[in-house]
Amino acid sequence: CRNILNEIYRLNFIKNNLTKNIGLLLLNSIVSTLLRAAEKIPNEYEYISGNVREFIGRFTGESDIELQFKELRKYMLDFCKRVNESKRSERTGLIKQIIDFIDANYQDCQISLASVASKFNITESYLSRFFKEQTGENFSKYIERLRMEKAHELLNKQNLPVSAVAEKVGYNYPQVFSSH
């Protein structure tokens, strides 16, 4: 956002390429774009549209176009910041839901990247990248580590055969469990 706005400013205001009519068209176009973008993000629409309405209320054709652009630029940068914060919050919520789901279902031998991706209506490749980005750990390594931690707890606290522990933590075959 910031780079685009800086480039618009540089090309149109610093180089003095802007006539008053073109400046008004540019400002109107930016206002329209900002409102259309805000419509796509319902929880931000009221806030952004209120700011834009306030801006339009103060805007007159006689005003200095450059000053108006700078003021509108502040609204756009605020909008971009709020959108980024909203996305960050959504990602944090999603990774928490995914980890909670895995933690509750790690003992299911059928749990996989595909099954979890399907559960959360995302693609496997997105889940794989997203999980690594958010946790620093590969999806399969996370499940393997979680299962080994739980197996260690069971082996230390209960007098169970290795095959029973393997089954309780999601391994169909004790041989696979033993190899980890």
TAZI-V200446 format. One record per residue. N is the residue number from 1. RES is the residue in one letter. D_FIRST is the distance of its C-alpha to the first C-alpha in Angstrom with 2 decimals. Layout:
BEGIN
n: (N	N)
res: (RES	RES)
d_first: (D_FIRST	D_FIRST)
END
This chain:
BEGIN
n: (1	2	3	4	5	6	7	8	9	10	11	12	13	14	15	16	17	18	19	20	21	22	23	24	25	26	27	28	29	30	31	32	33	34	35	36	37	38	39	40	41	42	43	44	45	46	47	48	49	50	51	52	53	54	55	56	57	58	59	60	61	62	63	64	65	66	67	68	69	70	71	72	73	74	75	76	77	78	79	80	81	82	83	84	85	86	87	88	89	90	91	92	93	94	95	96	97	98	99	100	101	102	103	104	105	106	107	108	109	110	111	112	113	114	115	116	117	118	119	120	121	122	123	124	125	126	127	128	129	130	131	132	133	134	135	136	137	138	139	140	141	142	143	144	145	146	147	148	149	150	151	152	153	154	155	156	157	158	159	160	161	162	163	164	165	166	167	168	169	170	171	172	173	174	175	176	177	178	179	180)
res: (C	R	N	I	L	N	E	I	Y	R	L	N	F	I	K	N	N	L	T	K	N	I	G	L	L	L	L	N	S	I	V	S	T	L	L	R	A	A	E	K	I	P	N	E	Y	E	Y	I	S	G	N	V	R	E	F	I	G	R	F	T	G	E	S	D	I	E	L	Q	F	K	E	L	R	K	Y	M	L	D	F	C	K	R	V	N	E	S	K	R	S	E	R	T	G	L	I	K	Q	I	I	D	F	I	D	A	N	Y	Q	D	C	Q	I	S	L	A	S	V	A	S	K	F	N	I	T	E	S	Y	L	S	R	F	F	K	E	Q	T	G	E	N	F	S	K	Y	I	E	R	L	R	M	E	K	A	H	E	L	L	N	K	Q	N	L	P	V	S	A	V	A	E	K	V	G	Y	N	Y	P	Q	V	F	S	S	H)
d_first: (0.00	3.78	5.52	5.29	6.24	8.57	10.01	10.75	12.32	14.20	15.54	16.59	17.60	18.64	20.52	21.98	21.47	20.91	23.88	24.02	24.17	21.25	19.26	20.39	19.47	15.92	15.62	17.41	15.25	12.02	14.21	15.56	12.39	11.27	14.87	15.16	12.27	13.95	17.23	16.35	16.11	19.43	19.41	16.38	17.55	20.14	18.11	15.21	17.78	19.95	17.47	16.80	20.60	21.20	18.99	20.85	24.10	23.67	22.43	25.26	25.66	27.35	24.51	22.85	19.92	18.09	18.60	17.50	14.19	13.71	14.77	12.60	9.53	10.92	11.19	7.71	6.66	9.90	9.33	6.49	9.03	11.84	10.85	10.63	13.88	15.39	14.91	16.36	19.16	19.90	20.21	22.49	24.56	24.89	26.08	28.50	29.91	30.34	32.09	34.23	35.24	36.17	38.03	40.00	40.77	41.13	44.88	44.38	45.20	43.16	39.80	37.49	33.94	34.67	36.23	33.50	30.76	32.84	33.34	29.61	28.85	26.65	27.51	29.50	27.13	24.17	26.53	27.76	24.40	23.12	26.46	26.55	23.00	23.84	27.48	27.89	30.83	31.58	32.45	36.06	36.58	35.47	38.05	40.66	40.20	40.34	43.49	45.10	44.45	46.00	48.87	49.56	49.79	52.15	54.32	54.70	55.35	57.33	60.20	58.80	59.41	56.54	56.51	56.01	53.16	51.54	51.79	50.48	47.25	46.53	48.45	50.84	52.87	54.10	54.05	50.26	50.01	52.48	50.58	47.58)
END
